[in-house]
Amino acid sequence: MQKNIEISLFEVVGSPLCVASGDGQKVYDRLESGLKSGHRVVLSFHNVTTLTSAFLNAAIGQLYGTFDSEQIRSLLEVKDIERDDLELLKRVIETAKQYFQDPDKENR
């Protein structure tokens, strides 16, 4: 059985503030690597006090441009996330799915 890869947002960012898209990109790079290798990736929101859509778009939203939804659903798990933050994450994911389904639509 494959070992899960756990990524702590707090450790990657080095702060409880997950707000900058640049920090989100660091998380994305780790997520992409884990998912490409076919490992199950567990993303921990433990100790995160502030979360923005800009951060989540960079960290998770852009995954939908590289992987299909089913692959992400089966390999990516989030844990230790507050209810409000989970709602924000769901909105970011829905927006990303729509965007990557038809990326040229935004340029019309």
Rosetta constraint file for C-alpha pairs under 8 A:
AtomPair CA 2 CA 39 HARMONIC 6.65 0.50
AtomPair CA 2 CA 40 HARMONIC 7.78 0.50
AtomPair CA 3 CA 39 HARMONIC 7.11 0.50
AtomPair CA 3 CA 40 HARMONIC 7.47 0.50
AtomPair CA 4 CA 39 HARMONIC 6.20 0.50
AtomPair CA 4 CA 40 HARMONIC 5.02 0.50
AtomPair CA 4 CA 41 HARMONIC 5.70 0.50
AtomPair CA 4 CA 42 HARMONIC 6.82 0.50
AtomPair CA 5 CA 34 HARMONIC 6.98 0.50
AtomPair CA 5 CA 39 HARMONIC 6.79 0.50
AtomPair CA 5 CA 40 HARMONIC 6.30 0.50
AtomPair CA 5 CA 41 HARMONIC 4.77 0.50
AtomPair CA 5 CA 42 HARMONIC 6.08 0.50
AtomPair CA 6 CA 41 HARMONIC 5.82 0.50
AtomPair CA 6 CA 42 HARMONIC 4.65 0.50
AtomPair CA 6 CA 43 HARMONIC 5.93 0.50
AtomPair CA 6 CA 44 HARMONIC 7.12 0.50
AtomPair CA 7 CA 11 HARMONIC 7.92 0.50
AtomPair CA 7 CA 12 HARMONIC 7.59 0.50
AtomPair CA 7 CA 30 HARMONIC 7.78 0.50
AtomPair CA 7 CA 31 HARMONIC 7.96 0.50
AtomPair CA 7 CA 41 HARMONIC 7.30 0.50
AtomPair CA 7 CA 42 HARMONIC 6.17 0.50
AtomPair CA 7 CA 43 HARMONIC 4.93 0.50
AtomPair CA 7 CA 44 HARMONIC 6.04 0.50
AtomPair CA 8 CA 12 HARMONIC 6.26 0.50
AtomPair CA 8 CA 43 HARMONIC 6.05 0.50
AtomPair CA 8 CA 44 HARMONIC 4.76 0.50
AtomPair CA 8 CA 45 HARMONIC 6.49 0.50
AtomPair CA 8 CA 46 HARMONIC 7.14 0.50
AtomPair CA 9 CA 13 HARMONIC 5.88 0.50
AtomPair CA 9 CA 14 HARMONIC 7.92 0.50
AtomPair CA 9 CA 18 HARMONIC 7.60 0.50
AtomPair CA 9 CA 27 HARMONIC 7.16 0.50
AtomPair CA 9 CA 43 HARMONIC 7.14 0.50
AtomPair CA 9 CA 44 HARMONIC 6.14 0.50
AtomPair CA 9 CA 45 HARMONIC 5.76 0.50
AtomPair CA 9 CA 46 HARMONIC 7.50 0.50
AtomPair CA 9 CA 48 HARMONIC 7.25 0.50
AtomPair CA 10 CA 14 HARMONIC 5.47 0.50
AtomPair CA 10 CA 15 HARMONIC 5.48 0.50
AtomPair CA 10 CA 16 HARMONIC 5.61 0.50
AtomPair CA 10 CA 18 HARMONIC 7.95 0.50
AtomPair CA 10 CA 45 HARMONIC 7.05 0.50
AtomPair CA 10 CA 46 HARMONIC 6.90 0.50
AtomPair CA 10 CA 47 HARMONIC 6.22 0.50
AtomPair CA 10 CA 48 HARMONIC 6.11 0.50
AtomPair CA 11 CA 15 HARMONIC 7.25 0.50
AtomPair CA 12 CA 23 HARMONIC 7.87 0.50
AtomPair CA 12 CA 26 HARMONIC 7.18 0.50
AtomPair CA 12 CA 27 HARMONIC 6.71 0.50
AtomPair CA 13 CA 17 HARMONIC 7.77 0.50
AtomPair CA 13 CA 18 HARMONIC 6.88 0.50
AtomPair CA 13 CA 23 HARMONIC 5.88 0.50
AtomPair CA 13 CA 26 HARMONIC 7.84 0.50
AtomPair CA 13 CA 27 HARMONIC 7.98 0.50
AtomPair CA 15 CA 48 HARMONIC 7.65 0.50
AtomPair CA 16 CA 47 HARMONIC 5.78 0.50
AtomPair CA 16 CA 48 HARMONIC 4.26 0.50
AtomPair CA 16 CA 49 HARMONIC 5.22 0.50
AtomPair CA 16 CA 50 HARMONIC 6.52 0.50
AtomPair CA 17 CA 48 HARMONIC 6.27 0.50
AtomPair CA 17 CA 49 HARMONIC 6.05 0.50
AtomPair CA 17 CA 50 HARMONIC 4.83 0.50
AtomPair CA 17 CA 51 HARMONIC 6.48 0.50
AtomPair CA 18 CA 23 HARMONIC 7.11 0.50
AtomPair CA 18 CA 24 HARMONIC 7.46 0.50
AtomPair CA 18 CA 48 HARMONIC 6.92 0.50
AtomPair CA 18 CA 49 HARMONIC 7.86 0.50
AtomPair CA 18 CA 50 HARMONIC 5.79 0.50
AtomPair CA 18 CA 51 HARMONIC 4.85 0.50
AtomPair CA 18 CA 52 HARMONIC 6.65 0.50
AtomPair CA 18 CA 55 HARMONIC 6.20 0.50
AtomPair CA 19 CA 23 HARMONIC 7.52 0.50
AtomPair CA 19 CA 24 HARMONIC 7.86 0.50
AtomPair CA 19 CA 50 HARMONIC 6.85 0.50
AtomPair CA 19 CA 51 HARMONIC 5.48 0.50
AtomPair CA 19 CA 52 HARMONIC 4.98 0.50
AtomPair CA 19 CA 53 HARMONIC 7.78 0.50
AtomPair CA 19 CA 54 HARMONIC 6.69 0.50
AtomPair CA 19 CA 55 HARMONIC 5.12 0.50
AtomPair CA 20 CA 24 HARMONIC 6.45 0.50
AtomPair CA 20 CA 52 HARMONIC 7.77 0.50
AtomPair CA 20 CA 54 HARMONIC 6.54 0.50
AtomPair CA 20 CA 55 HARMONIC 5.26 0.50
AtomPair CA 21 CA 25 HARMONIC 6.14 0.50
AtomPair CA 21 CA 54 HARMONIC 5.39 0.50
AtomPair CA 21 CA 55 HARMONIC 4.47 0.50
AtomPair CA 21 CA 56 HARMONIC 7.69 0.50
AtomPair CA 21 CA 57 HARMONIC 7.53 0.50
AtomPair CA 21 CA 58 HARMONIC 5.44 0.50
AtomPair CA 21 CA 59 HARMONIC 7.60 0.50
AtomPair CA 22 CA 26 HARMONIC 6.69 0.50
AtomPair CA 22 CA 55 HARMONIC 7.59 0.50
AtomPair CA 22 CA 58 HARMONIC 7.55 0.50
AtomPair CA 23 CA 27 HARMONIC 6.64 0.50
AtomPair CA 23 CA 55 HARMONIC 6.87 0.50
AtomPair CA 23 CA 59 HARMONIC 7.84 0.50
AtomPair CA 24 CA 28 HARMONIC 6.15 0.50
AtomPair CA 24 CA 54 HARMONIC 7.85 0.50
AtomPair CA 24 CA 55 HARMONIC 4.69 0.50
AtomPair CA 24 CA 56 HARMONIC 6.37 0.50
AtomPair CA 24 CA 57 HARMONIC 7.50 0.50
AtomPair CA 24 CA 58 HARMONIC 4.78 0.50
AtomPair CA 24 CA 59 HARMONIC 4.14 0.50
AtomPair CA 24 CA 60 HARMONIC 7.86 0.50
AtomPair CA 25 CA 29 HARMONIC 6.14 0.50
AtomPair CA 25 CA 55 HARMONIC 7.92 0.50
AtomPair CA 25 CA 58 HARMONIC 5.26 0.50
AtomPair CA 25 CA 59 HARMONIC 5.42 0.50
AtomPair CA 26 CA 30 HARMONIC 6.65 0.50
AtomPair CA 26 CA 59 HARMONIC 7.33 0.50
AtomPair CA 27 CA 31 HARMONIC 6.17 0.50
AtomPair CA 27 CA 59 HARMONIC 5.25 0.50
AtomPair CA 28 CA 32 HARMONIC 5.86 0.50
AtomPair CA 28 CA 58 HARMONIC 6.61 0.50
AtomPair CA 28 CA 59 HARMONIC 4.30 0.50
AtomPair CA 28 CA 60 HARMONIC 6.28 0.50
AtomPair CA 28 CA 62 HARMONIC 7.75 0.50
AtomPair CA 28 CA 63 HARMONIC 7.33 0.50
AtomPair CA 29 CA 33 HARMONIC 6.23 0.50
AtomPair CA 29 CA 59 HARMONIC 7.99 0.50
AtomPair CA 30 CA 34 HARMONIC 6.27 0.50
AtomPair CA 31 CA 35 HARMONIC 6.05 0.50
AtomPair CA 31 CA 41 HARMONIC 7.07 0.50
AtomPair CA 31 CA 59 HARMONIC 7.97 0.50
AtomPair CA 32 CA 36 HARMONIC 5.91 0.50
AtomPair CA 32 CA 63 HARMONIC 7.09 0.50
AtomPair CA 33 CA 37 HARMONIC 6.33 0.50
AtomPair CA 34 CA 38 HARMONIC 6.58 0.50
AtomPair CA 34 CA 39 HARMONIC 5.59 0.50
AtomPair CA 34 CA 40 HARMONIC 7.33 0.50
AtomPair CA 34 CA 41 HARMONIC 6.36 0.50
AtomPair CA 35 CA 39 HARMONIC 5.70 0.50
AtomPair CA 35 CA 40 HARMONIC 6.94 0.50
AtomPair CA 35 CA 41 HARMONIC 6.92 0.50
AtomPair CA 35 CA 72 HARMONIC 7.76 0.50
AtomPair CA 35 CA 75 HARMONIC 6.73 0.50
AtomPair CA 35 CA 76 HARMONIC 7.77 0.50
AtomPair CA 38 CA 75 HARMONIC 7.44 0.50
AtomPair CA 39 CA 75 HARMONIC 6.71 0.50
AtomPair CA 40 CA 74 HARMONIC 7.72 0.50
AtomPair CA 40 CA 75 HARMONIC 4.42 0.50
AtomPair CA 40 CA 76 HARMONIC 5.98 0.50
AtomPair CA 40 CA 77 HARMONIC 7.64 0.50
AtomPair CA 41 CA 75 HARMONIC 5.98 0.50
AtomPair CA 41 CA 76 HARMONIC 4.96 0.50
AtomPair CA 41 CA 77 HARMONIC 6.22 0.50
AtomPair CA 42 CA 76 HARMONIC 5.99 0.50
AtomPair CA 42 CA 77 HARMONIC 4.73 0.50
AtomPair CA 42 CA 78 HARMONIC 5.69 0.50
AtomPair CA 42 CA 79 HARMONIC 7.12 0.50
AtomPair CA 43 CA 76 HARMONIC 7.35 0.50
AtomPair CA 43 CA 77 HARMONIC 6.09 0.50
AtomPair CA 43 CA 78 HARMONIC 4.72 0.50
AtomPair CA 43 CA 79 HARMONIC 6.26 0.50
AtomPair CA 44 CA 78 HARMONIC 5.94 0.50
AtomPair CA 44 CA 79 HARMONIC 5.03 0.50
AtomPair CA 44 CA 80 HARMONIC 5.80 0.50
AtomPair CA 44 CA 81 HARMONIC 7.40 0.50
AtomPair CA 45 CA 78 HARMONIC 7.42 0.50
AtomPair CA 45 CA 79 HARMONIC 6.23 0.50
AtomPair CA 45 CA 80 HARMONIC 5.08 0.50
AtomPair CA 45 CA 81 HARMONIC 5.19 0.50
AtomPair CA 46 CA 79 HARMONIC 7.72 0.50
AtomPair CA 46 CA 80 HARMONIC 5.16 0.50
AtomPair CA 46 CA 81 HARMONIC 6.95 0.50
AtomPair CA 51 CA 55 HARMONIC 6.97 0.50
AtomPair CA 51 CA 56 HARMONIC 7.63 0.50
AtomPair CA 51 CA 85 HARMONIC 6.87 0.50
AtomPair CA 52 CA 56 HARMONIC 6.40 0.50
AtomPair CA 53 CA 57 HARMONIC 5.82 0.50
AtomPair CA 53 CA 88 HARMONIC 6.90 0.50
AtomPair CA 53 CA 89 HARMONIC 7.56 0.50
AtomPair CA 53 CA 92 HARMONIC 6.56 0.50
AtomPair CA 54 CA 58 HARMONIC 6.38 0.50
AtomPair CA 55 CA 59 HARMONIC 6.04 0.50
AtomPair CA 56 CA 60 HARMONIC 5.43 0.50
AtomPair CA 56 CA 61 HARMONIC 6.30 0.50
AtomPair CA 56 CA 89 HARMONIC 6.75 0.50
AtomPair CA 56 CA 92 HARMONIC 6.79 0.50
AtomPair CA 57 CA 61 HARMONIC 4.20 0.50
AtomPair CA 57 CA 62 HARMONIC 6.23 0.50
AtomPair CA 57 CA 92 HARMONIC 6.22 0.50
AtomPair CA 57 CA 93 HARMONIC 7.99 0.50
AtomPair CA 57 CA 96 HARMONIC 7.58 0.50
AtomPair CA 58 CA 62 HARMONIC 5.92 0.50
AtomPair CA 59 CA 63 HARMONIC 7.65 0.50
AtomPair CA 60 CA 64 HARMONIC 7.71 0.50
AtomPair CA 60 CA 93 HARMONIC 7.46 0.50
AtomPair CA 61 CA 65 HARMONIC 7.95 0.50
AtomPair CA 61 CA 92 HARMONIC 6.20 0.50
AtomPair CA 61 CA 93 HARMONIC 5.66 0.50
AtomPair CA 61 CA 95 HARMONIC 7.93 0.50
AtomPair CA 61 CA 96 HARMONIC 5.16 0.50
AtomPair CA 61 CA 97 HARMONIC 7.92 0.50
AtomPair CA 62 CA 66 HARMONIC 7.14 0.50
AtomPair CA 62 CA 96 HARMONIC 6.87 0.50
AtomPair CA 63 CA 67 HARMONIC 5.89 0.50
AtomPair CA 63 CA 72 HARMONIC 7.81 0.50
AtomPair CA 64 CA 68 HARMONIC 6.04 0.50
AtomPair CA 64 CA 69 HARMONIC 6.54 0.50
AtomPair CA 64 CA 72 HARMONIC 7.87 0.50
AtomPair CA 64 CA 96 HARMONIC 6.35 0.50
AtomPair CA 64 CA 97 HARMONIC 6.18 0.50
AtomPair CA 64 CA 100 HARMONIC 6.48 0.50
AtomPair CA 65 CA 100 HARMONIC 5.58 0.50
AtomPair CA 67 CA 71 HARMONIC 6.38 0.50
AtomPair CA 67 CA 72 HARMONIC 6.57 0.50
AtomPair CA 68 CA 72 HARMONIC 6.46 0.50
AtomPair CA 69 CA 73 HARMONIC 6.02 0.50
AtomPair CA 69 CA 97 HARMONIC 7.77 0.50
AtomPair CA 70 CA 74 HARMONIC 6.09 0.50
AtomPair CA 71 CA 75 HARMONIC 6.08 0.50
AtomPair CA 72 CA 76 HARMONIC 5.42 0.50
AtomPair CA 73 CA 77 HARMONIC 7.59 0.50
AtomPair CA 81 CA 85 HARMONIC 6.34 0.50
AtomPair CA 81 CA 86 HARMONIC 6.18 0.50
AtomPair CA 82 CA 86 HARMONIC 6.11 0.50
AtomPair CA 83 CA 87 HARMONIC 6.36 0.50
AtomPair CA 84 CA 88 HARMONIC 6.42 0.50
AtomPair CA 85 CA 89 HARMONIC 6.13 0.50
AtomPair CA 86 CA 90 HARMONIC 6.16 0.50
AtomPair CA 87 CA 91 HARMONIC 6.37 0.50
AtomPair CA 88 CA 92 HARMONIC 6.27 0.50
AtomPair CA 89 CA 93 HARMONIC 6.15 0.50
AtomPair CA 90 CA 94 HARMONIC 6.20 0.50
AtomPair CA 91 CA 95 HARMONIC 6.17 0.50
AtomPair CA 92 CA 96 HARMONIC 6.08 0.50
AtomPair CA 93 CA 97 HARMONIC 6.09 0.50
AtomPair CA 94 CA 98 HARMONIC 6.29 0.50
AtomPair CA 95 CA 99 HARMONIC 6.09 0.50
AtomPair CA 96 CA 100 HARMONIC 6.00 0.50
AtomPair CA 97 CA 101 HARMONIC 5.94 0.50
AtomPair CA 98 CA 102 HARMONIC 6.70 0.50
AtomPair CA 99 CA 103 HARMONIC 5.06 0.50
AtomPair CA 99 CA 105 HARMONIC 7.77 0.50
AtomPair CA 99 CA 106 HARMONIC 7.57 0.50
AtomPair CA 103 CA 107 HARMONIC 7.93 0.50
AtomPair CA 104 CA 108 HARMONIC 7.07 0.50
